[in-house]
Amino acid sequence: MSWNLPQLYASALHRCSRTSCIFQANQPV
């Protein structure tokens, strides 16, 4: 279940360019 949570969160962040950039920098994929 822990894997689905971050996956959904990533999708929501992807919608926000600004947040995605910040999140991606903090969490390397």
C-alpha positions as CSV (number, residue, x, y, z in Angstrom):
1,M,0.0,0.0,0.0
2,S,2.9,2.3,0.7
3,W,3.9,2.0,-3.0
4,N,0.5,3.2,-4.2
5,L,0.5,6.2,-1.9
6,P,3.6,7.8,-3.4
7,Q,2.5,6.9,-6.9
8,L,-0.8,8.8,-6.5
9,Y,1.1,11.7,-4.9
10,A,3.5,11.9,-7.8
11,S,0.6,12.1,-10.2
12,A,-0.9,15.0,-8.3
13,L,2.5,16.8,-8.2
14,H,3.0,16.2,-11.9
15,R,0.0,18.4,-12.5
16,C,1.8,21.2,-10.7
17,S,4.9,22.1,-12.7
18,R,6.3,24.2,-9.8
19,T,5.7,21.5,-7.2
20,S,6.9,18.8,-9.4
21,C,10.2,20.5,-9.9
22,I,10.7,21.0,-6.2
23,F,9.5,17.5,-5.3
24,Q,11.6,15.8,-8.0
25,A,14.7,17.6,-6.8
26,N,14.1,16.4,-3.2
27,Q,13.1,12.9,-4.3
28,P,15.3,11.6,-7.1
29,V,13.3,9.1,-9.2
